[in-house]
Amino acid sequence: MADNYLHKSTDEIKYFSMKMFRPNMDSIPSYPLPPGYSFQLYKKDSNDDEKWIDICKAAGEFKTKEQGMEMFEKYFGEYKKNDLISKRLYFLVNPDGKYIGTATAGIDQINGKEEGSLWWVSIIPEYQGKKLAKPLVSYVLHKIAEYSNVCYLDSQTTSWRAINMYADFNFVPSILKPDNFEDAWQLLSKLCNRNFLNDIDQTD
């Protein structure tokens, strides 16, 4: 979920699902947007549902609009009912007013507690590689820090470029997904030229 914009999946990289977390929300790096770009919150009584689906579909998160509608309802159905969606779902907008990216300041149940979670980071292909990913992630992490002192995210080894970026934001491996834990992080250590396994003793 959330970071296919940083890579194109390849069969040469073995797929493992994995989880990362930021053990505290202190000293989040800040990255400014290029001139003319902006962030917009989800608006009620608009077609923002479709904008989200279009962005994530273009980024390869799912293949059809029908799948996108299912994912939107799964992750944001309750948020729409209590209007939390208009406080948590962010869009990245280009200078012409086109919605080109999205990320969500989410909440997950972790060990019986509600914890901050970074959801659905996506940027449409023609705007990838334009130094927009880090400003988007940074902005949403600052929002998560307003209600949580920790942040989790789910990803996969095929998204290794995204994993490398999240490590720049001080995310470390989480043992909450123990299956293939060492295999996954050994592979990611090689791909990212980092020793992620050194961070195991910091995990939750």
Secondary structure as a PSIPRED ss2 file (coil, helix, strand):
# PSIPRED VFORMAT (PSIPRED V4.0)

   1 M C   1.000  0.000  0.000
   2 A C   1.000  0.000  0.000
   3 D C   1.000  0.000  0.000
   4 N H   0.000  1.000  0.000
   5 Y H   0.000  1.000  0.000
   6 L H   0.000  1.000  0.000
   7 H C   1.000  0.000  0.000
   8 K C   1.000  0.000  0.000
   9 S C   1.000  0.000  0.000
  10 T C   1.000  0.000  0.000
  11 D C   1.000  0.000  0.000
  12 E C   1.000  0.000  0.000
  13 I C   1.000  0.000  0.000
  14 K C   1.000  0.000  0.000
  15 Y C   1.000  0.000  0.000
  16 F C   1.000  0.000  0.000
  17 S E   0.000  0.000  1.000
  18 M E   0.000  0.000  1.000
  19 K E   0.000  0.000  1.000
  20 M E   0.000  0.000  1.000
  21 F E   0.000  0.000  1.000
  22 R E   0.000  0.000  1.000
  23 P C   1.000  0.000  0.000
  24 N C   1.000  0.000  0.000
  25 M C   1.000  0.000  0.000
  26 D C   1.000  0.000  0.000
  27 S C   1.000  0.000  0.000
  28 I C   1.000  0.000  0.000
  29 P C   1.000  0.000  0.000
  30 S C   1.000  0.000  0.000
  31 Y C   1.000  0.000  0.000
  32 P C   1.000  0.000  0.000
  33 L C   1.000  0.000  0.000
  34 P C   1.000  0.000  0.000
  35 P C   1.000  0.000  0.000
  36 G C   1.000  0.000  0.000
  37 Y C   1.000  0.000  0.000
  38 S E   0.000  0.000  1.000
  39 F E   0.000  0.000  1.000
  40 Q E   0.000  0.000  1.000
  41 L E   0.000  0.000  1.000
  42 Y C   1.000  0.000  0.000
  43 K C   1.000  0.000  0.000
  44 K C   1.000  0.000  0.000
  45 D C   1.000  0.000  0.000
  46 S C   1.000  0.000  0.000
  47 N C   1.000  0.000  0.000
  48 D H   0.000  1.000  0.000
  49 D H   0.000  1.000  0.000
  50 E H   0.000  1.000  0.000
  51 K H   0.000  1.000  0.000
  52 W H   0.000  1.000  0.000
  53 I H   0.000  1.000  0.000
  54 D H   0.000  1.000  0.000
  55 I H   0.000  1.000  0.000
  56 C H   0.000  1.000  0.000
  57 K H   0.000  1.000  0.000
  58 A H   0.000  1.000  0.000
  59 A C   1.000  0.000  0.000
  60 G C   1.000  0.000  0.000
  61 E C   1.000  0.000  0.000
  62 F C   1.000  0.000  0.000
  63 K C   1.000  0.000  0.000
  64 T C   1.000  0.000  0.000
  65 K H   0.000  1.000  0.000
  66 E H   0.000  1.000  0.000
  67 Q H   0.000  1.000  0.000
  68 G H   0.000  1.000  0.000
  69 M H   0.000  1.000  0.000
  70 E H   0.000  1.000  0.000
  71 M H   0.000  1.000  0.000
  72 F H   0.000  1.000  0.000
  73 E H   0.000  1.000  0.000
  74 K H   0.000  1.000  0.000
  75 Y H   0.000  1.000  0.000
  76 F H   0.000  1.000  0.000
  77 G H   0.000  1.000  0.000
  78 E H   0.000  1.000  0.000
  79 Y H   0.000  1.000  0.000
  80 K H   0.000  1.000  0.000
  81 K H   0.000  1.000  0.000
  82 N C   1.000  0.000  0.000
  83 D C   1.000  0.000  0.000
  84 L C   1.000  0.000  0.000
  85 I H   0.000  1.000  0.000
  86 S H   0.000  1.000  0.000
  87 K H   0.000  1.000  0.000
  88 R H   0.000  1.000  0.000
  89 L E   0.000  0.000  1.000
  90 Y E   0.000  0.000  1.000
  91 F E   0.000  0.000  1.000
  92 L E   0.000  0.000  1.000
  93 V E   0.000  0.000  1.000
  94 N C   1.000  0.000  0.000
  95 P C   1.000  0.000  0.000
  96 D C   1.000  0.000  0.000
  97 G C   1.000  0.000  0.000
  98 K C   1.000  0.000  0.000
  99 Y E   0.000  0.000  1.000
 100 I E   0.000  0.000  1.000
 101 G E   0.000  0.000  1.000
 102 T E   0.000  0.000  1.000
 103 A E   0.000  0.000  1.000
 104 T E   0.000  0.000  1.000
 105 A E   0.000  0.000  1.000
 106 G E   0.000  0.000  1.000
 107 I E   0.000  0.000  1.000
 108 D E   0.000  0.000  1.000
 109 Q E   0.000  0.000  1.000
 110 I E   0.000  0.000  1.000
 111 N C   1.000  0.000  0.000
 112 G C   1.000  0.000  0.000
 113 K E   0.000  0.000  1.000
 114 E E   0.000  0.000  1.000
 115 E E   0.000  0.000  1.000
 116 G E   0.000  0.000  1.000
 117 S E   0.000  0.000  1.000
 118 L E   0.000  0.000  1.000
 119 W E   0.000  0.000  1.000
 120 W E   0.000  0.000  1.000
 121 V E   0.000  0.000  1.000
 122 S E   0.000  0.000  1.000
 123 I E   0.000  0.000  1.000
 124 I C   1.000  0.000  0.000
 125 P H   0.000  1.000  0.000
 126 E H   0.000  1.000  0.000
 127 Y H   0.000  1.000  0.000
 128 Q C   1.000  0.000  0.000
 129 G C   1.000  0.000  0.000
 130 K C   1.000  0.000  0.000
 131 K C   1.000  0.000  0.000
 132 L C   1.000  0.000  0.000
 133 A H   0.000  1.000  0.000
 134 K H   0.000  1.000  0.000
 135 P H   0.000  1.000  0.000
 136 L H   0.000  1.000  0.000
 137 V H   0.000  1.000  0.000
 138 S H   0.000  1.000  0.000
 139 Y H   0.000  1.000  0.000
 140 V H   0.000  1.000  0.000
 141 L H   0.000  1.000  0.000
 142 H H   0.000  1.000  0.000
 143 K H   0.000  1.000  0.000
 144 I H   0.000  1.000  0.000
 145 A C   1.000  0.000  0.000
 146 E C   1.000  0.000  0.000
 147 Y C   1.000  0.000  0.000
 148 S C   1.000  0.000  0.000
 149 N C   1.000  0.000  0.000
 150 V C   1.000  0.000  0.000
 151 C E   0.000  0.000  1.000
 152 Y E   0.000  0.000  1.000
 153 L E   0.000  0.000  1.000
 154 D E   0.000  0.000  1.000
 155 S E   0.000  0.000  1.000
 156 Q E   0.000  0.000  1.000
 157 T H   0.000  1.000  0.000
 158 T H   0.000  1.000  0.000
 159 S H   0.000  1.000  0.000
 160 W H   0.000  1.000  0.000
 161 R H   0.000  1.000  0.000
 162 A H   0.000  1.000  0.000
 163 I H   0.000  1.000  0.000
 164 N H   0.000  1.000  0.000
 165 M H   0.000  1.000  0.000
 166 Y H   0.000  1.000  0.000
 167 A H   0.000  1.000  0.000
 168 D H   0.000  1.000  0.000
 169 F C   1.000  0.000  0.000
 170 N C   1.000  0.000  0.000
 171 F C   1.000  0.000  0.000
 172 V E   0.000  0.000  1.000
 173 P E   0.000  0.000  1.000
 174 S C   1.000  0.000  0.000
 175 I C   1.000  0.000  0.000
 176 L C   1.000  0.000  0.000
 177 K C   1.000  0.000  0.000
 178 P C   1.000  0.000  0.000
 179 D C   1.000  0.000  0.000
 180 N C   1.000  0.000  0.000
 181 F H   0.000  1.000  0.000
 182 E H   0.000  1.000  0.000
 183 D H   0.000  1.000  0.000
 184 A H   0.000  1.000  0.000
 185 W H   0.000  1.000  0.000
 186 Q H   0.000  1.000  0.000
 187 L H   0.000  1.000  0.000
 188 L H   0.000  1.000  0.000
 189 S H   0.000  1.000  0.000
 190 K H   0.000  1.000  0.000
 191 L H   0.000  1.000  0.000
 192 C H   0.000  1.000  0.000
 193 N C   1.000  0.000  0.000
 194 R C   1.000  0.000  0.000
 195 N C   1.000  0.000  0.000
 196 F H   0.000  1.000  0.000
 197 L H   0.000  1.000  0.000
 198 N H   0.000  1.000  0.000
 199 D H   0.000  1.000  0.000
 200 I H   0.000  1.000  0.000
 201 D H   0.000  1.000  0.000
 202 Q H   0.000  1.000  0.000
 203 T C   1.000  0.000  0.000
 204 D C   1.000  0.000  0.000
